[in-house]
Amino acid sequence: MKMPQRLFRSVFALLCFSVAFAGGAVAKSDAGTPVAKLDKASCLKCHENKHDQIKVPIVIDGEEDERELRQIDMRKYAKSVHSNLQCVDCHRNIVDSQKNHQLDKSAAKADCITCHQDLWAKAQQAGKDKPRLELVFKNIEAYKNSFHARENKDIPGTPLAKCDDCHSSHEFDVPPKGSERRTAWHKEIHVTCGTQCHEDQMEIYAASVHGEELIDKGNLKAATCTDCHSAHSITGTSSDAYKLANVQSCGECHKEEISSFRDTYHGKVSALGWAYTARCVSCHDSHGVKAVEDPKSKVHPNNRLKTCQSCHDGKKLPLATEGFATFAPHANPHDFGKYPQMYVVTKFMIWLLIGVFAFFWLHSALWYYRERRESKLFKTEAHVRTEGLDLPVGKHFERFSWGWRLAHLMFAVTTMTLVLTGTTILFADSAWAPAVAKAFGGPLVLGYIHRIAAGFFIGIFFIHFIYVMQKLLRDKNFKWFGPDSLVPNWKDLDDMIGMFKWFFGKGPKPQFDRWTYFEKFDYWAVFWGVSVIGMSGLMLAFPHITAQYLPGWVFNVATVVHGEEGFLAAVFLFTVHFFNNHFRPNKLPPPDVVMFTGTQSLEEFRHEHPAQYQRLVESGELQKRLVDAPSRQMHVGSVILGLTLIAIGLTLLVMIVNGMFGKIAGG
């Protein structure tokens, strides 16, 4: 029986409406989000961990493979920060609930970064204060520049590690600080890193002293992965940036050790911004750090020489010899029990510095006060009688021959070079030191320049010494303790006492002969410097030879002596020596050019060395020592040279003082 045409049309229309309604139930909204059948409950029918594991195709190294799809633990998901979201809020390209989803290629894949950046942009536009969201945004920026964000060559188009690999977006929840869950979360960081990618490192770490402290003893202060590698700004471990940051990471926990490490050459190079010398991990290992007393430790007494020889291998660096094993890279100069040599030497150098500076700075201050006071009172003293003397007008007294002047200039230039290169290393933690090191091409170049300058300094010293000695030995009339000798004598003591009496107005100013007691001190200080600074420097410059015959603690002592004695010499030169010769009230304005021209006016000579002047007048020798005054060109050139050297010296002094105060402030 045929259906009436009107009834057929009605039924057909009803069927079409039903189909259209059903289709609309899974259609997408204008925003592209599925409207029905793609809610959280429907997704969990397949993706909850109660069901069989789902595998999806993937291409690795150009070959098709499969990977297991992550399943959702609803118990953990319910506690996560994302529990109030629908699955399709993140997985926007999913358009159906079939086994093999039909993907909307125009929609973005699930992406933590894009989502949180959008949220942060909206918060900024709305002017809302969202500190947690801001932290996430900053972590994203750090991640983008990290090693993890680089493309995985095995799986093109994907990074080495995604947010979800570490945070598990379905379960992610950072517990509050101090809570038990926070403790449990912290203890599992190494598991997260290890199970995802770094299984070998996790096994090594678990057996290390850090792993034992954290895993076995529950010591949350023990280092875990993120303490050394950071959480988001992870860089490649072979980069200099990571190596230098890693030293600082170790220092966050091992504060005393990092402080003592910074006192060694290795530590100073690191502080300057170079990573080619030994660092913490070079000696202690990285993931497999062992306690010092552990026989397997790289720094166990039985293993130290081998550890040193991993760098000092006889190829790039001379082979480490026996004494290297007893060098103390963490020597504490305040611990007499463990480091008696360092303790004694450090105390001695401190008191030497205090004694020298206290005496000579007081000497300079009193001298300045006395000369300043006399100049204000217009008081002058007639040191010698000049009436009736037939002295030619415009003549100068020759005080220094060309050999002395040349030696002085070369000493000045090499000394300032040594001070600049040496204090850059000594105060490597200062703000200016890295800039100086970079300007010179790095610590290695600084070291070469320092050694070359030291060689010139010692060479000039010996040439001068041989020249003076052969001249004096051939002079049968020379008296070793006479007025022309630089050897200290009793008159020097009398003059020094007389100066202090004059400072306080208790007597006249002493009548100085050819050499004053403070000039003799300057002269013999060079002998002390060459002996002490030179010998300690040679020991440090050739450690493999030193360690072949001497124990390793001599390196610790030599480092202290070399640095502190160099500091003493530099500060003395640029304060006391500069004051005595250029900045006394009677010397102003600077510079005094006698050491550059070699001559000085008779008036100045009478005033500075009255006893010698009187002696030469009485013996008739003065006329033989008179010369023409230097030309204007010679005088102007000497003034320019003197001011240049003074400016360099004072600049170096400022740098040294800045470095010293920075070192004191840093502990």
ZIPEVEN-V74730 format. One record per pair of residues at least 24 apart in sequence whose C-alpha atoms are under 7 Angstrom apart, sorted by the first residue. I is the first residue (numbers start at 1). J is the second residue. Records with the same first field share a line. If there is no record, write none. Layout:
I: J ; J
This chain:
33: 88 ; 92
34: 95
37: 97
38: 96 ; 97
39: 86 ; 87
40: 86 ; 87
47: 71 ; 72
48: 72 ; 73 ; 74
49: 73
59: 155
60: 154 ; 155
61: 154 ; 155
72: 170
76: 171
77: 170 ; 171
80: 170 ; 171 ; 172 ; 173
81: 172 ; 173
82: 170
112: 163
113: 140
139: 232
142: 232 ; 233
143: 232 ; 233
145: 233
146: 232 ; 233 ; 234 ; 235
147: 234 ; 235 ; 236
148: 234
165: 196
166: 192
187: 214 ; 215
189: 225
190: 224 ; 225
201: 287
204: 287 ; 288
205: 287 ; 288
207: 288
208: 287 ; 288 ; 289 ; 290
209: 289 ; 290 ; 291
240: 275
243: 275
244: 270 ; 275
247: 279 ; 280
257: 330
260: 329 ; 330 ; 331 ; 332
261: 329 ; 330
264: 329
268: 425 ; 428
269: 443
271: 428 ; 429
272: 428 ; 429 ; 433 ; 434
273: 434
283: 307
318: 544
319: 544
320: 544
321: 544 ; 547 ; 548
322: 547 ; 548
323: 547 ; 548 ; 550 ; 551 ; 552
324: 547 ; 552
325: 552
326: 551 ; 552 ; 553
327: 552 ; 553 ; 555
328: 553 ; 556
341: 557
342: 556 ; 557
345: 557
346: 560
349: 564
353: 568
360: 576
361: 576
364: 576
366: 503
367: 503
368: 584 ; 585
370: 503
371: 585 ; 586
372: 585
383: 607 ; 610
384: 610 ; 614
394: 629
395: 601 ; 626 ; 627 ; 628 ; 629
396: 599 ; 600 ; 601 ; 602 ; 626 ; 627 ; 628 ; 629
397: 599 ; 600 ; 601 ; 602 ; 625 ; 626 ; 627
398: 598 ; 599 ; 600 ; 625 ; 626 ; 627
399: 598 ; 599
400: 595 ; 598 ; 599
401: 598
405: 595 ; 596 ; 598
407: 460
411: 457
414: 453 ; 457
417: 453
418: 450 ; 453 ; 454
419: 570
420: 652
421: 446 ; 450
422: 450
423: 656
426: 563
427: 659
430: 659 ; 662
458: 530
483: 513 ; 514
484: 514
486: 515 ; 520
488: 520
492: 517
511: 609 ; 610 ; 611
512: 609 ; 610 ; 611
513: 609 ; 610 ; 611 ; 612
514: 609 ; 612
533: 562 ; 565 ; 566
536: 561 ; 562
537: 562
571: 653
574: 649 ; 650 ; 653
591: 639 ; 642 ; 643
593: 638 ; 639 ; 642
596: 638
597: 630 ; 638
